[in-house]
Amino acid sequence: MRYANRIEKIPPYLFAEIDRAIERKKAEGADIINLGIGDPDLPTPGNIIRRLQEAVEDSKNHRYPSYAGMYAFRKTIADWYKRRFDVSLEPGKEIIALIGSKEGIAHAPLAFVNPGDITLVPDPAYPVYKIGTLLADGTPVTMPLLEENGFKPDMEKIDRKIAKKAKLLFINYPNNPTTATAELEFFREVVDFAIDNEIIVCHDAPYTEMTFDNYRARSFLEVKNAKEVGIEFHSLSKIYNMTGWRIGSAAGNSEILAGLGKVKENVDSGVFQVVQHAAIEALEGSQDSVRKNMKIFQDRRDLMVEGLQDLGWSVEKPKATFYLWFRIPKPYTSSIKFSGDLLAKTGIVMTPGIGFGSHGEGYVRCALTQKKERLEEALKRIKRFTS
Ligand SMILES: *Cc1c(COP(=O)(O)O)cnc(C)c1O
């Protein structure tokens, strides 16, 4: 089989290799503790499920939805932005529904990138920024996220010629995988850079509500002129444990959204209305379950960070996301070797940093997506592994 060049350019999926190693280990009868997946283990809150059940009984919801999303859903997103960030958006043209934010991120380059055009993508990062670019025959150029810069790209280090040629710039805060957060000052710098170089900014923000210790994450759209240059992707997946439901949104510049909308209009047919009704309930209904779930993640974070610190590993408590991101313990230098040994000797899965890009080498990501008892068991096994 000959695949198209753009498919051949997509690097091999490291995580498929990890999955095979897990399967082999399972076949040996090992009890696997998977801290590799960024998928909440907690159930979707009951009020959202009940709303879905009601909505599915109504045959009006069985037909093709509108491409851009129901007005009521877009209004809900607008109201949420107003409440949460004091950002005003017009539901009719400054918000669209997505089949999960991944879908919108992957499709955005198709609307703005011509063959050979450059996009600026962070490294380490969620892989879709780079892959979406490759699928549009574009050329992703890496912005390294270094610990000494708080895992934010150093905008001044971006080559001026590259910047002038770039069409899109992706950022993501609170960040997966590094757990870094960003303040408005950084977003302002990005907006200025985007105006100077005529670049579209795509801010991927599925973790703004997954924060700890009363930390409140900011929206990119809070910054003056952000709406002139960019859009922000949001998702219900992580915060409402709805990863399988497939719904998210993009908000911001209406012309950028119209471009993305044109791609989507011709590729998909919108989000099942039943899911949109459930999403409205998620955002407008009681947020008690969110607070409860974040307390669970915070307890897990504290347990795991303190446990690993006791073993001498250099782990810090993140302010946001449900991951830990830390340097692999000495004498390891290869994150793949570390993750491989950890799996072989303890049955614990953590994601090697290099899976998120070459600047992730030397780090590992641990997802807090297992119950406390399993994390306690993991700590016991890690203690044996290190002694
Ligand atoms: C989980 C995740 C997404 C995808 O979310 P969906 O809305 O489920 O597609 C996007 N970006 C980042 C950084 C993520 O971690």
The ligand as an SDF file (V2000), in Angstrom:
LIG
                    3D

 15 15  0  0  0  0  0  0  0  0999 V2000
   -7.3870   16.2710   26.0620 C   0  0  0  0  0  0  0  0  0  0  0  0
   -6.8120   17.3850   25.2790 C   0  0  0  0  0  0  0  0  0  0  0  0
   -7.4590   17.8770   24.1350 C   0  0  0  0  0  0  0  0  0  0  0  0
   -8.6310   17.1760   23.4810 C   0  0  0  0  0  0  0  0  0  0  0  0
   -9.8110   17.3120   24.0530 O   0  0  0  0  0  0  0  0  0  0  0  0
  -11.1300   16.8560   23.3070 P   0  0  0  0  0  0  0  0  0  0  0  0
  -12.0450   17.9950   23.5090 O   0  0  0  0  0  0  0  0  0  0  0  0
  -11.5610   15.6030   24.0010 O   0  0  0  0  0  0  0  0  0  0  0  0
  -10.8500   16.6100   21.8670 O   0  0  0  0  0  0  0  0  0  0  0  0
   -6.9220   18.9790   23.4870 C   0  0  0  0  0  0  0  0  0  0  0  0
   -5.8000   19.5480   23.9200 N   0  0  0  0  0  0  0  0  0  0  0  0
   -5.1460   19.0920   24.9930 C   0  0  0  0  0  0  0  0  0  0  0  0
   -3.8950   19.7820   25.4070 C   0  0  0  0  0  0  0  0  0  0  0  0
   -5.6100   17.9950   25.6960 C   0  0  0  0  0  0  0  0  0  0  0  0
   -4.9180   17.5300   26.7320 O   0  0  0  0  0  0  0  0  0  0  0  0
  1  2  1  0
  2  3  1  0
  2 14  2  0
  3  4  1  0
  3 10  2  0
  4  5  1  0
  5  6  1  0
  6  7  2  0
  6  8  1  0
  6  9  1  0
 10 11  1  0
 11 12  2  0
 12 13  1  0
 12 14  1  0
 14 15  1  0
M  END
$$$$
